[in-house]
Amino acid sequence: MSKESTYSRRAFLKASGAFVMLASIPYSLKAMYVDVDKLTVVPKQALSITVSINKKSYSVPADTRTTLLDLLREELHLTGAKKGCDHGQCGACTVHVDGERVLSCLTLSAMIQGKEVTTIEGLADGEKLHPMQQAFIECDGFQCGYCTPGQIMSAVACVKEGHTGSVAEIKEFMSGNLCRCGAYNGIVQSIQKVANA
């Protein structure tokens, strides 16, 4: 086989590969090069949401794509629920909706119309801390404090739902809440203290 024929076969294969790759580019990627003036822009849709948060009624206009976490933090300035991962993996944004714990970063605000939301700000009774908040202080259940609001909200649900039969059961129930500081022993002790009170 001559060197010239190998080169031409190689050149043919390279050119064919390039054409195949060009043809396989998805339309969505090609759309980046479409003239913007020709595109139709869909306007944002605002929805008037009426909701009770920490036993106080709110009526706010919100984009239908707004999450409960963004509604709480950006619109209502209730910053207790933290934005950790924004993917429902860390639990820092945990709040209660109608008494059930939910991840507010995965809950659309349109879904909470007419429901009762409780955040960490509404857990205490005035100046008197909730027993779980007090237990976290006494048992050293936090260090940096970033995940603490979500940990406490999940811990309250853990006790309320009766998942405190053993350390393993508590750990299983609380496994959706991550603590980068590693205060897990104090968190478990706090839950046990409230459950046994």
C-alpha positions in Angstrom: 0.0 0.0 0.0 1.5 3.3 -1.0 1.9 6.3 1.3 -0.2 8.4 -1.0 -3.3 6.1 -0.8 -3.1 6.0 3.0 -3.0 9.8 3.2 -6.1 10.1 0.9 -8.0 7.5 2.9 -7.1 9.3 6.1 -8.1 12.7 4.7 -11.4 11.2 3.5 -12.1 9.7 7.0 -11.3 13.0 8.7 -13.5 15.0 6.4 -16.4 12.5 6.7 -16.1 12.6 10.5 -16.2 16.4 10.5 -19.4 16.3 8.4 -21.0 13.7 10.7 -20.2 15.8 13.7 -21.7 18.9 12.2 -24.8 17.1 11.2 -25.3 15.7 14.8 -25.1 19.1 16.6 -28.5 19.5 18.3 -30.8 22.2 17.1 -30.8 23.8 20.6 -27.1 24.4 20.2 -27.5 25.8 16.7 -30.2 28.1 18.1 -27.5 30.1 19.8 -26.5 31.4 16.4 -30.1 32.4 15.4 -30.8 36.1 15.0 -32.2 37.3 18.4 -34.5 39.8 16.7 -36.4 36.9 15.1 -37.1 35.1 18.3 -40.5 35.4 20.1 -40.0 36.1 23.8 -42.5 34.6 26.2 -43.2 37.1 29.0 -43.0 36.0 32.6 -46.3 35.1 34.2 -47.0 36.6 37.6 -49.4 34.8 40.0 -50.8 36.4 43.1 -50.1 34.0 45.9 -52.0 34.1 49.2 -50.2 32.1 51.9 -49.9 32.1 55.7 -46.3 32.1 56.8 -45.6 31.8 60.5 -49.3 32.5 61.2 -49.1 35.8 59.3 -51.0 36.2 56.0 -49.2 37.4 52.9 -50.5 38.1 49.4 -47.6 38.5 47.0 -47.2 38.5 43.2 -44.6 35.9 42.2 -43.3 34.5 39.0 -44.9 31.1 38.5 -41.3 29.6 38.4 -40.3 31.1 41.7 -39.4 28.5 44.4 -40.7 28.8 47.9 -37.1 29.4 49.1 -36.7 32.4 46.8 -40.1 33.7 47.8 -39.2 33.5 51.5 -35.7 35.0 51.1 -36.0 37.5 48.3 -39.6 38.7 48.4 -40.5 38.4 52.1 -37.0 38.8 53.6 -37.3 35.7 55.8 -33.7 34.5 55.5 -33.7 31.7 58.1 -34.1 29.0 55.5 -30.7 28.8 53.8 -29.8 28.3 50.1 -27.2 25.6 50.3 -27.1 23.4 47.2 -30.3 24.6 45.6 -30.8 21.0 44.4 -32.6 19.4 47.4 -29.5 17.5 48.6 -28.4 19.4 51.7 -31.6 20.1 53.7 -30.5 23.7 54.6 -33.8 25.1 53.2 -36.1 22.8 55.1 -39.4 24.4 56.2 -42.8 23.0 57.2 -45.9 23.2 54.9 -49.1 22.2 56.7 -47.0 20.5 59.3 -44.9 18.4 56.9 -41.3 19.1 56.2 -40.4 20.1 52.7 -37.4 21.3 50.8 -38.3 24.8 49.9 -35.7 25.0 47.1 -37.7 22.2 45.3 -41.2 23.5 46.0 -42.7 26.0 43.6 -44.4 28.9 45.4 -47.5 28.4 43.2 -47.9 25.0 45.1 -48.4 26.6 48.5 -51.4 28.7 47.7 -53.7 28.8 50.8 -51.3 26.6 52.9 -49.6 27.2 56.3 -45.8 27.6 56.1 -43.6 27.5 59.2 -40.0 28.6 59.0 -37.3 28.7 61.6 -38.4 32.3 62.4 -41.9 31.1 63.4 -40.8 28.2 65.5 -40.3 30.1 68.8 -43.1 31.4 70.9 -42.2 35.1 71.1 -39.0 35.3 73.2 -39.4 31.7 74.4 -37.4 29.2 72.2 -38.9 26.1 70.9 -37.7 23.1 72.9 -35.7 21.8 69.9 -33.9 25.2 69.6 -33.1 25.1 73.3 -31.9 21.5 73.0 -29.6 22.4 70.1 -28.0 25.1 72.3 -27.6 22.8 75.4 -26.3 19.8 73.4 -24.0 21.8 71.1 -26.0 20.7 68.1 -24.3 23.3 65.8 -21.0 24.8 64.9 -21.0 27.3 62.1 -24.8 27.4 62.1 -25.4 27.5 58.4 -27.3 24.2 58.3 -28.9 24.7 61.7 -32.3 26.1 60.7 -32.9 23.2 58.3 -31.6 20.7 60.9 -33.9 22.1 63.6 -36.9 22.0 61.2 -36.2 18.4 60.3 -35.5 17.5 63.9 -39.0 18.9 65.0 -40.6 16.8 62.2 -38.5 13.8 63.4 -39.9 14.0 66.9 -43.5 14.8 65.7 -43.6 11.8 63.4 -42.2 9.5 66.0 -38.9 8.5 64.3 -36.9 8.5 67.6 -37.0 4.9 68.5 -33.2 4.5 68.2 -30.1 6.4 67.2 -30.1 4.5 63.8 -33.7 5.6 63.2 -32.9 9.2 64.0 -29.9 9.1 61.7 -32.0 7.6 58.9 -34.7 10.2 59.2 -32.1 13.1 59.4 -30.0 11.8 56.6 -31.3 14.4 54.2 -29.7 17.2 56.2 -26.0 17.6 55.8 -23.6 19.3 58.3 -20.2 20.2 56.9 -18.9 20.8 60.4 -19.8 17.3 61.6 -22.1 18.2 64.6 -24.1 15.0 64.1 -23.6 13.7 67.7 -25.0 16.9 69.2 -27.9 16.9 66.7 -28.9 13.3 67.7 -28.5 14.2 71.4 -30.8 17.2 70.9 -33.5 15.1 69.2 -33.2 12.4 71.9 -33.5 15.1 74.7 -36.7 16.6 73.2 -38.2 13.1 72.4 -37.6 11.9 76.0 -38.9 15.1 77.7 
